[in-house]
Amino acid sequence: MTALRARLAASPWLWSFTAAALVWGLAAAVTGGRGAGEILTSALAFGTFTVIVGLGQMLVITTGPGNVDLSIPATMTLSGVIAMKVMDTESARILLGVAAALGASFVVGIVNYVLIRLLRIPPIIATLSSSFLVLSSAISYGRGLRIKPPPPLADFATIRLGGLPLVTIAIFALSLLIALVLKRTVYGRTVAAIGQNERAAWLAGLDVRRTRFITYVLSALLAGLCGILQSGFSGGAALNMGDDFLLASIAVVVIGGTSVAGGRGNVPGIWGAALFMFLLVTMLNIFGASPGVRLVMTGLIIIAVITAAGGETQAR
Amino acid sequence: MINPRLLRAALPFLSLAIVLGATFYLQPRTMSYFGLNLMLQYAVPIALATIAQMFIITVNDLDLSIGPFVGLVGVIAATVLNTDPALGIAALLACIIAYGLVGALIHLRNLPSIVVTLGLSFVWLGIAVMILPSPGGKAPPLLRTIMTFSVPYVPFPIVAAIVIGAIVHLALMTTSFGVIARGAGGNPKALTRAGWSMLQTRVIMYMLAGVFGLLSGLSLLGLTTSADAHVADRYTLYSIAGVILGGGEFIGGRVSPIGAVVGALTLALAGAFLIFLRISPDWQIGAQGAILIVVLAMRALITTREARS
């Protein structure tokens, strides 16, 4: 028991997988083991989208207290709307659509950084204000039309290889890459250093500005990618498609063991937390909970998990 | 050269004056007792929610659950409070105590307030949906009477805003508890070493936020007359923006109650202003974001000068 506790303290991401396994076990116990595999794969399919935005949010949160990207839902929506409209259901235009959508996301990332850097606005307010502008652009450009994704994109977003969704496999590879970047590159180490002590990082000669710029741009690009894939998955872009992702992107990062005070990012935990969140909803559905009960339970369990994982003494 | 510090304190009032002036210019008929009353009627609940958020920001936390909380209060007051007043009052008091407990939990376990209150927002919304699955209920007649109360010469929302601002200003800026509370945001370690209980301070600030969230919900219900669990979802963002527009800072206990009320009035007016501007509804939200950015840009300029002098 003490060994287990020590292990948990050393690798905070184990919490999220333990919680996910518990919830999965409970759900499987209720159904008598029927459909347990299907529950897991569908949680993986849905959870993958949360993981994409979670990776970006994790990088942002790791750069220190107060750094949160609230523009993720709006960026997703803008990217999805642009992608669907540029592709215009034609397979030949997929690459063009992806480029346009990611280009727009890139601009959002730059705007966020400029607001934070030049206007010295706290990141929460900067990304919040820019998200209003981004959302308006999406509404104005999309005109509320729902355009279907070209078949190859829809196939890519929904196809399964050996039971596993293809997108899940691709994003898993992307997660490995980001984990490597975070652990092994100058950029990744600088992100952590800034999060631990920005002034010390600056005095040590690290390029704080460039690192922060790259981080906000990466977060926007990942949100854009999620918007495109989500549009392919659910048969088109919708103006409210990003709504659920604001809470989810922050929750998976924090439940996944990334330090909210910054300085310590964690990639595997994001997967565990995303699985946990979707398995939780599935379990509550199986129990036949009403929407109100489901909301209350989701909230209480998020609070319980963060309480159990515990905060940490902030180094000042 | 104007003193940058003074300029900074004047900025919230300046922003309000500019938005008000622009509104009068676009639609001169609003420059009347009646017009102001109509444009500002929702300023009271927004101002109260902003004050609630300000208490939390004072101790360096952030409350992402205030919007759904305001909605829940409205739902309880429009249903339970009518059928069983004793139970209704008990439920509302329990909500305030719950706020205090959350403050204690955040303090004792050193948890990130953003995540805890994000989870809490689901709890409030869930309870509200359980009590009232679809919009309905009825405001208690007393609330209706208070919110439609008319004062001669000066519109009621303005009187209410001044009273709210003045009371909170006196409590937070002039009393010794206020100094400790703001100090809790400025330098909690120093205050702990000086023998003050940070736990107690935080719990009181969270409960105060609960009280003002409660008042916000009741005043909103008095205006809308029927309740909806989702009616105040936007209040979370409004309240944060209001505090910041009013000159507050996210960390360091640097807040201003009067500024926060003025910030809330500016936000409430900005909605009316944008309608008079006849910009496409698509860009309504975007324009609000732009206003926020412009005000913050002005403040950044002033702060740079303040740092230099």
Interface residues (C-beta under 8 A of the other chain):
Chain A: P65 G66 V68 L115 L118 L119 R120 I121 P122 I124 I125 L128 S129 S130 S131 F132 L133 L135 S136 S137 I139 S140 L247 I250 A251 V254 V260 A261 S290 P291 G292 V293 R294 L295 V296 M297 T298 G299 L300 I301 I302 I303 I306 T307 G310 G311 E312 T313 Q314 R316
Chain B: L62 L105 R109 N110 L111 P112 I114 V115 V116 L118 G119 L120 S121 F122 V123 W124 L125 G126 I127 A128 V129 M130 I131 P133 K189 L237 I240 A241 I244 F250 I251 S280 D282 W283 Q284 I285 G286 A287 Q288 G289 A290 L292 I293 L296 A297 A300 T303 T304
